[in-house]
Amino acid sequence: MIESILDTLQSYASRHDVPIADDPTRQYIKSILEVYRPRYCLEIGSAIGYSTIAMAANIQRRWGKLDSCEVSYPSYRIALHHIYQSQLSNIVLTYGDFRKFPADFYAYTFDFVFVDGQKNQYLEYYLKLVQNRLIDAESVLVFDDVIQYAHKIQPLIDHLDSQRTPYTIRPLNKSDGILVVGASASW
Ligand SMILES: C[S@@+](CC[C@H](N)C(=O)[O-])C[C@H]1O[C@@H](n2cnc3c(N)ncnc32)[C@H](O)[C@@H]1O
């Protein structure tokens, strides 16, 4: 059932020009989730809920939970509808700008974070994750679309370099790729 919902969402995204994670990115995240087995996961930028549902379906069998947030109210409503259709019970979807959530909004330290919001806000998301102790040394972070938008994510790269935080940029298709931060940056 999940695969058929994801197929429907892929068609919806291409009809409505909604940018969603491509197949190589989805496969790569799936392999991280299966080996790393995170319990508490966070997504920044759910759009219509495609990657949200794909990740939550994967972690559910290991009792994993996914918090996701979306700043656009129309997208949030669409994602909510798709999550309801998926019948997954391990997703908490919040409407709002991740940068503006109170410091104590989330109750846990996340084991895995998929960052897929606005590319020129990536450094702000990272700083908030660190400053609000939403991640620790064991957390794995995946930032999407970092090659196509290299100029927009440069402040994040500069910050990671200045802090000597290990990261890997991994090309996954002809034009784009992801950036992995954390203990498993060598993935
Ligand atoms: C590339 S799309 C997400 C695609 C989705 N992760 C997927 O693969 O199916 C980026 C989304 O991030 C949302 N977004 C942008 N800035 C945000 C913020 N500060 N907080 C939460 N969501 C944000 C946008 O509204 C947009 O829907």
Ligand as a Chemical Component Dictionary entry (heavy atoms), coordinates in Angstrom:
data_LIG
# 
_chem_comp.id                   LIG 
_chem_comp.type                 NON-POLYMER 
_chem_comp.pdbx_formal_charge   0 
_chem_comp.three_letter_code    LIG 
# 
loop_
_chem_comp_atom.comp_id 
_chem_comp_atom.atom_id 
_chem_comp_atom.alt_atom_id 
_chem_comp_atom.type_symbol 
_chem_comp_atom.charge 
_chem_comp_atom.model_Cartn_x 
_chem_comp_atom.model_Cartn_y 
_chem_comp_atom.model_Cartn_z 
_chem_comp_atom.pdbx_ordinal 
LIG C1  C1  C 0  12.121 20.300 -1.545 1  
LIG S1  S1  S 1  10.621 20.540 -0.719 2  
LIG C2  C2  C 0  10.540 19.135 0.361  3  
LIG C3  C3  C 0  10.356 17.840 -0.351 4  
LIG C4  C4  C 0  10.115 16.667 0.560  5  
LIG N1  N1  N 0  11.121 16.592 1.621  6  
LIG C5  C5  C 0  10.158 15.385 -0.241 7  
LIG O1  O1  O 0  11.284 14.937 -0.588 8  
LIG O2  O2  O -1 9.091  14.842 -0.525 9  
LIG C6  C6  C 0  11.004 21.820 0.420  10 
LIG C7  C7  C 0  9.875  22.161 1.374  11 
LIG O3  O3  O 0  10.438 22.827 2.492  12 
LIG C8  C8  C 0  9.498  23.773 2.950  13 
LIG N2  N2  N 0  10.214 24.745 3.793  14 
LIG C9  C9  C 0  10.990 25.787 3.355  15 
LIG N3  N3  N 0  11.484 26.460 4.401  16 
LIG C10 C10 C 0  11.004 25.859 5.531  17 
LIG C11 C11 C 0  11.144 26.127 6.932  18 
LIG N4  N4  N 0  11.903 27.158 7.360  19 
LIG N5  N5  N 0  10.530 25.316 7.819  20 
LIG C12 C12 C 0  9.781  24.274 7.379  21 
LIG N6  N6  N 0  9.595  23.982 6.059  22 
LIG C13 C13 C 0  10.207 24.758 5.142  23 
LIG C14 C14 C 0  8.916  24.353 1.657  24 
LIG O4  O4  O 0  7.680  24.976 1.865  25 
LIG C15 C15 C 0  8.855  23.104 0.770  26 
LIG O5  O5  O 0  7.576  22.503 0.821  27 
# 
loop_
_chem_comp_bond.comp_id 
_chem_comp_bond.atom_id_1 
_chem_comp_bond.atom_id_2 
_chem_comp_bond.value_order 
_chem_comp_bond.pdbx_ordinal 
LIG C1  S1  SING 1  
LIG S1  C2  SING 2  
LIG S1  C6  SING 3  
LIG C2  C3  SING 4  
LIG C3  C4  SING 5  
LIG C4  N1  SING 6  
LIG C4  C5  SING 7  
LIG C5  O1  DOUB 8  
LIG C5  O2  SING 9  
LIG C6  C7  SING 10 
LIG C7  O3  SING 11 
LIG C7  C15 SING 12 
LIG O3  C8  SING 13 
LIG C8  N2  SING 14 
LIG C8  C14 SING 15 
LIG N2  C9  SING 16 
LIG N2  C13 SING 17 
LIG C9  N3  DOUB 18 
LIG N3  C10 SING 19 
LIG C10 C11 SING 20 
LIG C10 C13 DOUB 21 
LIG C11 N4  SING 22 
LIG C11 N5  DOUB 23 
LIG N5  C12 SING 24 
LIG C12 N6  DOUB 25 
LIG N6  C13 SING 26 
LIG C14 O4  SING 27 
LIG C14 C15 SING 28 
LIG C15 O5  SING 29 
# 
